[in-house]
Amino acid sequence: MPLYVLRYRGTVHRVLSGETLIGRSDDCSLRIDHAKVSRVHALIRFTGDELEITDLGSMNGTRVNGQRVLGPRRLRGGDVVKLGVEIIEVFTEDAAPVSFNPPGPITAPPTTEPLDELGAALDTLEVVEAMLSSYDLSERPLETAQTVRTLLDEALEGFLAEGGRLDHPTAERIAHAVSRISALSPTDSTGPWVDSVAERLKQLLG
């Protein structure tokens, strides 16, 4: 059976056989104390040798690589799970980026108010940068490129929803990520996507 770990806010949790509940409740083994995360938000479990996630009727939904989870969804190393605005990364054990913690509750810093659009967008941009710098991109370059494109688009929509101007250092971070994604996936759709990002950056820089 493959061994998987989950990384949330820099803390790594090994997924063992059985079920891993995720949510705000004290009964969840991966506890995320955030206003946009339901008390019992999602369930991760093994079905045979495969790891899958199921949304448990949460208010703000569960997404994997930008796609909403509507039923049991298989997870693989390199996937990015989003619960509300909180991000969990999935790794296989041999690719985990930091040392393990023993199985047990992982508690996020308490949050009584939802993040604003700007905070969520900056968090998503950080995930994109982490994926581009730490994943073995040679294994699944097209899938990884599509995932980070989706996440970067989501970050840009968040910046636009905030309605303010984007500072130049953040714009440069986005441009660098776009350059990495373009090199990773030089497909026919990449050019138009790069143009659309450039147009949105132009709006944000005003």
Backbone as CSV, one residue per row, in Angstrom:
resi,resn,N_x,N_y,N_z,CA_x,CA_y,CA_z,C_x,C_y,C_z
1,MET,0.845,-1.190,0.000,0.000,0.000,0.000,0.885,1.247,0.000
2,PRO,0.648,2.190,-0.924,1.437,3.424,-0.915,1.242,4.174,0.399
3,LEU,2.265,4.901,0.811,2.187,5.686,2.033,2.049,7.155,1.671
4,TYR,1.078,7.814,2.282,0.795,9.210,1.974,0.932,10.063,3.223
5,VAL,1.271,11.343,3.001,1.284,12.316,4.088,0.547,13.564,3.618
6,LEU,0.014,14.302,4.607,-0.661,15.564,4.349,0.165,16.675,4.982
7,ARG,0.355,17.777,4.253,1.067,18.925,4.826,0.100,20.092,4.937
8,TYR,-0.031,20.623,6.153,-0.889,21.767,6.398,-0.132,22.773,7.266
9,ARG,0.052,23.979,6.744,0.779,25.043,7.447,2.137,24.566,7.959
10,GLY,2.839,23.787,7.134,4.189,23.353,7.467,4.273,22.113,8.329
11,THR,3.125,21.600,8.808,3.110,20.405,9.641,2.684,19.213,8.800
12,VAL,3.386,18.101,8.974,3.139,16.921,8.155,2.526,15.810,8.998
13,HIS,1.512,15.157,8.437,0.760,14.106,9.126,0.719,12.868,8.242
14,ARG,1.206,11.737,8.744,1.167,10.503,7.972,-0.256,9.950,7.959
15,VAL,-0.735,9.565,6.782,-2.065,8.972,6.649,-1.939,7.471,6.826
16,LEU,-2.558,6.951,7.862,-2.529,5.524,8.134,-3.805,4.882,7.616
17,SER,-3.929,3.567,7.774,-5.155,2.894,7.371,-6.302,3.423,8.219
18,GLY,-7.519,3.294,7.722,-8.662,3.834,8.431,-9.065,5.169,7.835
19,GLU,-9.661,6.024,8.653,-10.227,7.263,8.164,-9.596,8.465,8.863
20,THR,-9.419,9.552,8.107,-8.912,10.810,8.641,-9.985,11.863,8.460
21,LEU,-10.614,12.288,9.558,-11.608,13.351,9.502,-10.919,14.707,9.553
22,ILE,-11.412,15.646,8.749,-10.845,16.991,8.704,-11.961,17.992,8.995
23,GLY,-11.712,18.924,9.899,-12.706,19.947,10.190,-12.370,20.709,11.460
24,ARG,-13.318,21.514,11.943,-13.100,22.338,13.136,-13.368,21.588,14.435
25,SER,-14.065,20.471,14.353,-14.433,19.740,15.561,-13.214,19.142,16.260
26,ASP,-13.289,19.047,17.584,-12.223,18.399,18.347,-12.120,16.913,18.016
27,ASP,-13.160,16.351,17.426,-13.151,14.927,17.068,-12.359,14.647,15.798
28,CYS,-11.958,15.688,15.067,-11.228,15.503,13.805,-9.743,15.282,14.083
29,SER,-9.148,14.315,13.395,-7.722,14.061,13.587,-6.873,15.145,12.926
30,LEU,-7.384,15.786,11.875,-6.719,16.954,11.297,-7.676,18.120,11.525
31,ARG,-7.408,18.886,12.568,-8.320,19.947,13.005,-7.878,21.286,12.441
32,ILE,-8.814,21.977,11.759,-8.541,23.274,11.151,-9.533,24.275,11.730
33,ASP,-9.056,25.127,12.595,-9.922,26.065,13.296,-10.047,27.346,12.488
34,HIS,-10.874,27.279,11.444,-11.083,28.442,10.579,-12.566,28.583,10.288
35,ALA,-13.044,29.828,10.229,-14.473,30.083,10.087,-15.067,29.517,8.806
36,LYS,-14.263,29.339,7.753,-14.788,28.816,6.490,-14.669,27.300,6.380
37,VAL,-14.203,26.663,7.438,-14.115,25.202,7.481,-15.224,24.690,8.387
38,SER,-16.006,23.711,7.917,-17.103,23.162,8.700,-16.576,22.322,9.850
39,ARG,-17.456,22.069,10.835,-17.026,21.285,11.992,-16.518,19.907,11.566
40,VAL,-17.243,19.242,10.699,-16.775,17.998,10.081,-16.848,18.243,8.576
41,HIS,-15.728,18.572,7.971,-15.702,19.117,6.612,-15.503,18.041,5.541
42,ALA,-14.515,17.168,5.741,-14.166,16.180,4.709,-13.581,14.935,5.359
43,LEU,-13.577,13.871,4.594,-13.053,12.587,5.064,-12.041,12.065,4.064
44,ILE,-10.862,11.673,4.558,-9.854,11.021,3.724,-9.707,9.580,4.209
45,ARG,-9.706,8.633,3.276,-9.579,7.238,3.658,-8.992,6.426,2.516
46,PHE,-8.477,5.243,2.864,-7.991,4.309,1.862,-9.149,3.440,1.386
47,THR,-9.216,3.225,0.083,-10.101,2.217,-0.497,-9.191,1.272,-1.275
48,GLY,-8.902,0.127,-0.681,-7.869,-0.733,-1.259,-6.534,-0.039,-1.106
49,ASP,-5.806,0.121,-2.206,-4.503,0.786,-2.179,-4.600,2.263,-2.549
50,GLU,-5.804,2.749,-2.789,-5.964,4.127,-3.235,-6.468,5.016,-2.111
51,LEU,-5.981,6.262,-2.110,-6.422,7.258,-1.144,-7.494,8.117,-1.794
52,GLU,-8.586,8.368,-1.062,-9.645,9.189,-1.627,-10.174,10.165,-0.582
53,ILE,-10.776,11.254,-1.079,-11.369,12.264,-0.211,-12.833,12.429,-0.572
54,THR,-13.658,12.663,0.440,-15.083,12.899,0.247,-15.475,14.134,1.045
55,ASP,-16.173,15.069,0.407,-16.719,16.211,1.134,-17.939,15.743,1.923
56,LEU,-18.076,16.210,3.155,-19.142,15.738,4.036,-20.247,16.776,4.174
57,GLY,-20.631,17.364,3.042,-21.704,18.352,3.056,-21.292,19.684,3.647
58,SER,-20.031,20.061,3.476,-19.520,21.297,4.067,-20.171,22.522,3.433
59,MET,-20.176,23.617,4.177,-20.778,24.853,3.699,-20.014,25.451,2.519
60,ASN,-18.681,25.449,2.609,-17.860,26.116,1.589,-17.178,25.173,0.608
61,GLY,-17.425,23.879,0.736,-16.955,22.936,-0.257,-15.503,22.526,-0.123
62,THR,-15.162,21.494,-0.874,-13.808,20.947,-0.934,-13.392,20.897,-2.396
63,ARG,-12.171,21.320,-2.684,-11.664,21.282,-4.056,-10.335,20.543,-4.095
64,VAL,-10.103,19.819,-5.175,-8.826,19.162,-5.418,-8.290,19.690,-6.734
65,ASN,-7.134,20.329,-6.672,-6.525,20.928,-7.867,-7.493,21.877,-8.571
66,GLY,-8.273,22.609,-7.769,-9.189,23.599,-8.311,-10.553,23.079,-8.692
67,GLN,-10.753,21.752,-8.682,-12.035,21.166,-9.067,-12.830,20.774,-7.832
68,ARG,-14.109,21.161,-7.804,-14.944,20.874,-6.640,-15.178,19.371,-6.512
69,VAL,-15.108,18.867,-5.289,-15.335,17.454,-5.012,-16.838,17.241,-4.860
70,LEU,-17.426,16.444,-5.748,-18.863,16.186,-5.731,-19.188,14.771,-5.269
71,GLY,-18.182,13.941,-5.152,-18.328,12.565,-4.678,-16.951,12.100,-4.257
72,PRO,-16.763,10.824,-3.961,-15.416,10.341,-3.626,-14.432,10.676,-4.737
73,ARG,-13.299,11.243,-4.377,-12.298,11.685,-5.352,-10.945,11.105,-4.978
74,ARG,-10.307,10.425,-5.921,-9.001,9.834,-5.671,-7.954,10.917,-5.477
75,LEU,-7.026,10.683,-4.542,-5.917,11.599,-4.296,-4.604,10.938,-4.693
76,ARG,-3.696,11.752,-5.222,-2.359,11.273,-5.562,-1.326,12.273,-5.046
77,GLY,-0.090,11.812,-4.948,0.975,12.707,-4.540,1.067,13.903,-5.469
78,GLY,1.164,15.083,-4.906,1.204,16.307,-5.702,-0.114,17.040,-5.762
79,ASP,-1.213,16.399,-5.294,-2.519,17.058,-5.309,-2.580,18.151,-4.246
80,VAL,-3.404,19.152,-4.513,-3.639,20.248,-3.580,-5.121,20.260,-3.223
81,VAL,-5.411,20.114,-1.941,-6.787,20.099,-1.443,-7.085,21.456,-0.812
82,LYS,-8.226,22.032,-1.159,-8.611,23.326,-0.597,-9.949,23.184,0.108
83,LEU,-9.983,23.522,1.393,-11.195,23.498,2.203,-11.514,24.937,2.578
84,GLY,-12.565,25.502,1.985,-12.793,26.927,2.164,-11.639,27.684,1.556
85,VAL,-10.817,28.321,2.402,-9.616,29.014,1.908,-8.340,28.360,2.415
86,GLU,-8.470,27.244,3.129,-7.305,26.572,3.704,-6.762,25.506,2.744
87,ILE,-5.444,25.382,2.693,-4.768,24.512,1.733,-4.097,23.341,2.448
88,ILE,-4.314,22.124,1.922,-3.616,20.926,2.381,-2.941,20.303,1.160
89,GLU,-1.656,19.988,1.276,-0.931,19.359,0.175,-0.769,17.869,0.448
90,VAL,-0.854,17.081,-0.603,-0.751,15.624,-0.507,0.583,15.189,-1.095
91,PHE,1.323,14.373,-0.345,2.606,13.857,-0.813,2.632,12.345,-0.612
92,THR,3.412,11.655,-1.428,3.775,10.290,-1.080,4.914,10.383,-0.070
93,GLU,5.063,9.356,0.745,6.003,9.451,1.861,7.430,9.723,1.401
94,ASP,7.835,9.145,0.270,9.221,9.338,-0.177,9.466,10.733,-0.732
95,ALA,8.377,11.498,-0.964,8.537,12.854,-1.493,8.161,13.916,-0.483
96,ALA,7.914,13.511,0.762,7.501,14.484,1.777,8.599,15.510,2.006
97,PRO,8.250,16.814,2.130,9.257,17.867,2.189,9.867,18.109,3.553
98,VAL,9.234,17.657,4.631,9.779,17.880,5.962,9.605,16.624,6.785
99,SER,10.202,16.610,7.985,10.141,15.422,8.826,8.723,15.157,9.323
100,PHE,8.462,13.898,9.666,7.135,13.483,10.093,6.865,13.837,11.543
101,ASN,5.569,14.025,11.844,5.078,14.053,13.198,4.311,12.777,13.443
102,PRO,4.231,12.287,14.669,3.410,11.110,14.928,1.967,11.402,14.585
103,PRO,1.176,10.375,14.214,-0.229,10.608,13.924,-0.916,11.256,15.119
104,GLY,-1.789,12.175,14.853,-2.503,12.858,15.923,-3.088,14.147,15.402
105,PRO,-3.838,14.869,16.240,-4.497,16.086,15.777,-3.500,17.137,15.318
106,ILE,-3.825,17.812,14.232,-3.074,18.973,13.784,-4.012,20.163,13.926
107,THR,-3.640,21.128,14.716,-4.527,22.247,14.977,-3.954,23.505,14.355
108,ALA,-4.755,24.168,13.546,-4.338,25.428,12.953,-4.421,26.542,13.977
109,PRO,-3.702,27.651,13.750,-3.878,28.807,14.618,-5.337,29.245,14.602
110,PRO,-5.938,29.536,15.771,-7.358,29.895,15.804,-7.653,31.086,14.913
111,THR,-8.765,31.007,14.185,-9.195,32.077,13.306,-10.680,32.282,13.498
112,THR,-11.074,33.437,13.959,-12.485,33.677,14.216,-13.166,34.377,13.057
113,GLU,-12.391,34.994,12.163,-12.964,35.671,11.012,-12.396,35.091,9.727
114,PRO,-13.207,34.996,8.656,-12.686,34.497,7.388,-11.600,35.419,6.846
115,LEU,-10.656,34.842,6.109,-9.656,35.663,5.450,-10.318,36.520,4.387
116,ASP,-9.817,37.749,4.171,-10.336,38.534,3.075,-9.797,37.977,1.763
117,GLU,-10.314,38.523,0.665,-9.922,38.011,-0.653,-8.426,38.159,-0.885
118,LEU,-7.845,39.264,-0.409,-6.424,39.491,-0.619,-5.591,38.458,0.124
119,GLY,-5.951,38.199,1.385,-5.212,37.207,2.157,-5.288,35.827,1.536
120,ALA,-6.488,35.442,1.070,-6.653,34.134,0.439,-5.849,34.051,-0.855
121,ALA,-5.841,35.145,-1.635,-5.092,35.160,-2.902,-3.600,35.037,-2.660
122,LEU,-3.090,35.732,-1.636,-1.665,35.639,-1.319,-1.296,34.239,-0.852
123,ASP,-2.175,33.609,-0.065,-1.936,32.234,0.368,-1.865,31.295,-0.834
124,THR,-2.787,31.476,-1.787,-2.812,30.620,-2.977,-1.559,30.826,-3.815
125,LEU,-1.099,32.069,-3.928,0.134,32.341,-4.668,1.317,31.637,-4.017
126,GLU,1.362,31.605,-2.685,2.442,30.913,-1.988,2.416,29.416,-2.285
127,VAL,1.213,28.830,-2.377,1.107,27.411,-2.707,1.642,27.154,-4.115
128,VAL,1.287,28.025,-5.054,1.790,27.901,-6.428,3.317,27.917,-6.434
129,GLU,3.911,28.862,-5.724,5.375,28.971,-5.691,6.007,27.741,-5.045
130,ALA,5.363,27.229,-4.002,5.892,26.033,-3.341,5.847,24.831,-4.274
131,MET,4.743,24.698,-5.016,4.634,23.579,-5.953,5.698,23.665,-7.036
132,LEU,5.910,24.855,-7.560,6.871,25.018,-8.648,8.312,24.815,-8.190
133,SER,8.573,25.033,-6.918,9.950,24.930,-6.432,10.279,23.584,-5.798
134,SER,9.247,22.864,-5.274,9.573,21.676,-4.489,9.095,20.365,-5.090
135,TYR,8.204,20.390,-6.035,7.728,19.140,-6.606,8.702,18.634,-7.668
136,ASP,8.691,17.319,-7.869,9.460,16.733,-8.967,8.628,16.912,-10.225
137,LEU,8.848,18.025,-10.922,7.983,18.388,-12.038,8.135,17.460,-13.230
138,SER,9.219,16.704,-13.283,9.450,15.850,-14.446,8.516,14.646,-14.484
139,GLU,7.915,14.286,-13.322,7.072,13.096,-13.289,5.726,13.319,-13.973
140,ARG,5.073,14.438,-13.667,3.753,14.723,-14.217,3.703,16.178,-14.658
141,PRO,4.521,16.568,-15.643,4.627,17.993,-15.969,3.322,18.622,-16.438
142,LEU,2.561,17.932,-17.292,1.337,18.529,-17.816,0.280,18.660,-16.731
143,GLU,0.140,17.615,-15.895,-0.839,17.674,-14.820,-0.461,18.741,-13.799
144,THR,0.827,18.809,-13.460,1.267,19.814,-12.502,1.051,21.213,-13.061
145,ALA,1.355,21.398,-14.347,1.163,22.711,-14.975,-0.303,23.115,-14.928
146,GLN,-1.213,22.173,-15.215,-2.637,22.490,-15.196,-3.099,22.855,-13.786
147,THR,-2.582,22.127,-12.803,-2.951,22.414,-11.414,-2.515,23.803,-11.002
148,VAL,-1.255,24.150,-11.277,-0.762,25.459,-10.843,-1.391,26.582,-11.664
149,ARG,-1.729,26.311,-12.923,-2.456,27.312,-13.718,-3.803,27.617,-13.082
150,THR,-4.518,26.565,-12.687,-5.823,26.747,-12.056,-5.694,27.540,-10.762
151,LEU,-4.692,27.190,-9.952,-4.495,27.891,-8.681,-4.085,29.346,-8.903
152,LEU,-3.234,29.587,-9.901,-2.801,30.958,-10.163,-3.970,31.800,-10.672
153,ASP,-4.819,31.210,-11.516,-6.020,31.915,-11.968,-6.903,32.276,-10.776
154,GLU,-7.007,31.351,-9.838,-7.815,31.590,-8.638,-7.232,32.751,-7.824
155,ALA,-5.912,32.785,-7.689,-5.264,33.884,-6.960,-5.526,35.220,-7.659
156,LEU,-5.414,35.239,-8.981,-5.645,36.472,-9.726,-7.078,36.964,-9.565
157,GLU,-8.044,36.032,-9.579,-9.439,36.424,-9.372,-9.625,37.015,-7.983
158,GLY,-8.904,36.453,-7.004,-8.972,37.001,-5.661,-8.417,38.417,-5.593
159,PHE,-7.285,38.654,-6.271,-6.715,40.000,-6.297,-7.682,40.982,-6.977
160,LEU,-8.309,40.543,-8.075,-9.252,41.407,-8.776,-10.487,41.686,-7.924
161,ALA,-10.951,40.668,-7.189,-12.138,40.834,-6.341,-11.869,41.833,-5.218
162,GLU,-10.620,41.909,-4.788,-10.266,42.834,-3.714,-10.387,44.282,-4.186
163,GLY,-10.208,44.498,-5.479,-10.441,45.815,-6.053,-9.308,46.817,-5.912
164,GLY,-8.241,46.431,-5.263,-7.123,47.358,-5.076,-6.037,47.139,-6.116
165,ARG,-5.033,48.008,-6.078,-3.908,47.855,-6.990,-2.934,46.828,-6.428
166,LEU,-2.261,46.148,-7.330,-1.290,45.136,-6.944,0.086,45.785,-6.843
167,ASP,0.829,45.446,-5.787,2.172,46.010,-5.669,3.112,45.301,-6.645
168,HIS,4.177,45.987,-7.013,5.093,45.457,-8.040,5.810,44.178,-7.605
169,PRO,6.252,44.031,-6.351,6.884,42.761,-5.971,5.954,41.558,-6.157
170,THR,4.673,41.718,-5.812,3.733,40.609,-6.003,3.515,40.332,-7.478
171,ALA,3.420,41.393,-8.282,3.272,41.217,-9.729,4.468,40.473,-10.318
172,GLU,5.658,40.776,-9.817,6.862,40.088,-10.293,6.841,38.615,-9.907
173,ARG,6.316,38.307,-8.710,6.182,36.903,-8.287,5.244,36.159,-9.234
174,ILE,4.150,36.796,-9.593,3.195,36.168,-10.507,3.826,35.954,-11.877
175,ALA,4.531,36.970,-12.376,5.170,36.855,-13.693,6.204,35.732,-13.698
176,HIS,6.952,35.598,-12.594,7.943,34.520,-12.507,7.256,33.158,-12.528
177,ALA,6.136,33.033,-11.809,5.398,31.767,-11.796,4.873,31.440,-13.188
178,VAL,4.378,32.451,-13.891,3.869,32.243,-15.258,4.984,31.739,-16.162
179,SER,6.173,32.316,-16.012,7.320,31.889,-16.817,7.658,30.425,-16.556
180,ARG,7.634,30.018,-15.275,7.924,28.625,-14.927,6.865,27.685,-15.502
181,ILE,5.606,28.089,-15.397,4.516,27.250,-15.903,4.616,27.107,-17.415
182,SER,4.940,28.188,-18.111,5.066,28.152,-19.573,6.165,27.194,-20.005
183,ALA,7.290,27.202,-19.282,8.385,26.288,-19.610,8.014,24.845,-19.315
184,LEU,7.170,24.660,-18.309,6.765,23.318,-17.902,5.781,22.707,-18.887
185,SER,4.928,23.539,-19.471,3.859,23.036,-20.334,3.728,23.899,-21.584
186,PRO,4.638,23.723,-22.559,4.584,24.538,-23.780,3.538,24.012,-24.770
187,THR,2.251,24.086,-24.394,1.169,23.593,-25.252,0.529,24.751,-26.002
188,ASP,-0.408,24.404,-26.923,-1.074,25.434,-27.721,-1.905,26.379,-26.860
189,SER,-2.370,25.888,-25.707,-3.218,26.726,-24.854,-2.415,27.659,-23.963
190,THR,-1.102,27.447,-23.898,-0.289,28.230,-22.968,-0.214,29.693,-23.380
191,GLY,-0.014,29.953,-24.680,0.109,31.331,-25.157,-1.097,32.196,-24.811
192,PRO,-2.312,31.744,-25.167,-3.498,32.536,-24.811,-3.651,32.726,-23.307
193,TRP,-3.287,31.699,-22.532,-3.381,31.827,-21.076,-2.401,32.876,-20.565
194,VAL,-1.170,32.868,-21.077,-0.180,33.876,-20.680,-0.696,35.274,-21.011
195,ASP,-1.320,35.406,-22.186,-1.870,36.712,-22.579,-2.969,37.161,-21.614
196,SER,-3.804,36.205,-21.187,-4.894,36.563,-20.272,-4.346,36.978,-18.908
197,VAL,-3.278,36.302,-18.459,-2.649,36.695,-17.199,-2.062,38.092,-17.325
198,ALA,-1.388,38.363,-18.435,-0.783,39.679,-18.652,-1.849,40.773,-18.631
199,GLU,-3.014,40.482,-19.209,-4.094,41.460,-19.230,-4.620,41.738,-17.819
200,ARG,-4.745,40.676,-17.025,-5.235,40.855,-15.652,-4.198,41.594,-14.800
201,LEU,-2.917,41.279,-15.016,-1.876,42.012,-14.289,-1.891,43.488,-14.649
202,LYS,-2.155,43.774,-15.912,-2.233,45.171,-16.360,-3.353,45.912,-15.627
203,GLN,-4.503,45.218,-15.470,-5.613,45.817,-14.726,-5.228,46.063,-13.269
204,LEU,-4.554,45.092,-12.685,-4.216,45.182,-11.260,-3.154,46.230,-10.967
205,LEU,-2.262,46.445,-11.953,-1.207,47.435,-11.750,-1.709,48.846,-12.071
206,GLY,-2.852,48.908,-12.757,-3.512,50.190,-13.007,-2.675,51.195,-13.752
